[in-house]
Amino acid sequence: MLLRETMLDPLLSQYSVIMIDEAHERSLHTDIILGLLKKIRKKRSDLRIIISSATMDAEAFKQFFETNRTGDPAKDTAVIVGVQGRQYPVTINYVSKPVRDYLKATIDTCLSIHKKQPRGDILVFLTGKEEIEQVVRAINNADTGLQAMPLYAGLANKHQVGCGLPADNRIHYECKINLFPSIKALCLEYISLCDYSSFLLGSRFQAC
């Protein structure tokens, strides 16, 4: 959307602040936008640009947008602001060997947790909407008392809000099936276990 906006208004004169979130998730569009914002900033010193990410190389982005060449830090036009996150002890368990069907392994793991672990909620990361719906159906059809709920951007807001609530007293565990592995960005108070397959969907471009 922002790229289309620059076509209509090259200097983005209707905006005083532009924020690019999750800047480490590089794409063709975000790279073009960052380059355009740097050019716009040269003509609009009043424009404030905020680049945010939990994992990016902040110094590299600072140098990209820095226009101070005097060597005097007091005249810097770009700054790094860090926010310390809360950290908790985490135990990591891996499968002993590769699995043929990671969706089936995900389902089996969730059902095993429900059966053997103390009360809590599970957060599962998968690669796409179809996989999420498949796992949700399989877990709910297993009729073990484990309730699975989908969670992705295309869901109605009322369903997304429901995923932020703890399991009620009738349910030993709830399973929230999420689309993207952004644990830092997804803060659900009642999550006690995460199941992460380590698979990602990637875009590929083929030159003609």
N, C-alpha and C positions, 0 to 999 in steps of 0.2 A: 504494500500500500504506500509506503513512504517513497519507494522508487517511482511510482506513478505520480505521486505528489510533486516530485522534483521536475517531472516533465511539464506539469502545468505551472509550477512556480519554482523556477530554478534556484532562487535564493531562499526558499521556504520562509517567505516574509511573514506568513501568518503564525509562525511558531517562534517562541522565545527559548524553549528548552526541547531538546531531542534526546531520548534515551534509547540506547541499543542494549537489550538484555541478552544474556547468554551468548556473549560475543565470541566465545571460543568455538561455538558450533558454526564453523566457517562454511559459507556457501557463496556461489557466484553473486547472488543478490546482495548479501551482507558486505562482501568485499567492495562491490561497486558503491554501495551506500557510504561506507567508511571513507572511500576516496573522494566522493562528492562532498561529504560533510567537511572534509579537510579543506577543499577548495572554497566552499561556501564560507567557512570560518575566516578565510583571508579577507573576504569582502564584508563580513558581518561580525565585527568584534563583540557585538552584544549577544550573539547566539551562544547558549550554554549547551554543551554536549556531554552526556553522561554515558559512559561505557561500563557495563556491569557484567560480572562473571565470577563464579566461585573458583575457577581453575585456570584462567587465562594468564599469560605472561604480562602482568600489569606494566612492567617497565618498558616493554616493547611498544605497547599502546601509548604510553606516555610520550615516548620519543617520537612516535608517528605524528601526534597532534601538537607537540611542543613547537612554538614559534620563536621562543627566546634564544637568541644566538650570542648573547653578550657574555655568558659565563657567570652572570649574577643570578643566583637562585631566587632572590627576592623578586625578580622580574619574570619568573616562570609563568606560562599561560596554561600549563597542564599540571595537575596534581594527582597523587594516588591516595585514595581514602580506603582504609581497610576496616572491616567489621569482623571482630572475633566471634566465631560461632561456638555454640555449646558442644562439648564433646562428652561421649559416654563410652564406657568399656564395651567392646564388641568382640564376640567370639565368631570366628569364620570357620566354616566347615565346607570341605570340597567333596565332590563325588570321587570315589576311588578310581574310576575309569570312565572313559567317554560313553555316553548313552546314545543309542540309535535314534530314539524319538524323544526329543527334549520336552515336548508338550506332555507326553505320557509321564515322563519322569517328574515334571512339575506337578502334575495331578497327584501322582503317588506320594510325592514329598509332602504336599499339603495335607493329604489324608492321614499320613503317618504322624505329622505334627499334631493334628487334631486329636489323634488317638493317644499319643504318648506324652505330649508336653503340657505344662501347666497352662492355665487360662491366659488368653491374650489374643491379639490379632496378627494376621500375616499380610505382608505386602509383597506381591509377586510382580516382577517386571517381564514383559513380553515384547515382541517386536511389532505387532500390528493389531488392528481391530479384530480381524477374523480369528487370529490366535486367541485373543482375549475372550471373545464370545464362545469359542470352542471349549476352552478350559472352564469358563464359568458354567456352561451347560453340563459338562462332565462332572464337575464337583457337586453341583446342586442335584443332579440326577442320581448320584451315588447314595443319597438318602442316609448319610451318616450323622446328620445334625450340623455339618459344616456348611455355612452359608457363604457363597461366593458372590461378589459384587463387582461389576465392571467399572473402570475409571479411566476415561480419556476425554480429550477436549470436545469431541463431537456429541457427548452426552448432554441431555437436558440438565439445566442447573440444579433442579431438585434432586436428581440422582447423584450428581457430583457432591452435593452437600451431605447426602446420606452417608457417603463413604467416610466422612470425617467424624462420624459418631461411633462410639464404642459398641461392641456386641451387647445385646440385651441379656438378661439373666437366663433366658431359655437356651442361649447359644454358647457353646463352649469356646468356639473360635469363629471369627469372621475372616474371610479372605478377600482382600482388596486387590483386584487384578488391574495393574497400571500399565500404561503404554511405553513410557520413556524412562530410562534409568537415571533420573535426576533426584537422587535421595535428598540432596541439600535443599532442593526447591520444593519438595513435598513434605510438609511437616504435619504428621498425623500423630497425635499424642499417645494413642493407645497401641501403636504398632510395637510388637516385641520381636518379630522375626521377619526377615526378608528372604525371598527366593529370587535369585538373579541368574538367568541363563547365560549371560555374557554374549548373547547374540545381538547384533545391531543391523538395522536396515541402512544400506548405503546407496547413494546416487552414483550412477556411472554415466559418463558422457562419451559418445563415440563420434569421432570426426568423420564427416562425409567425404 
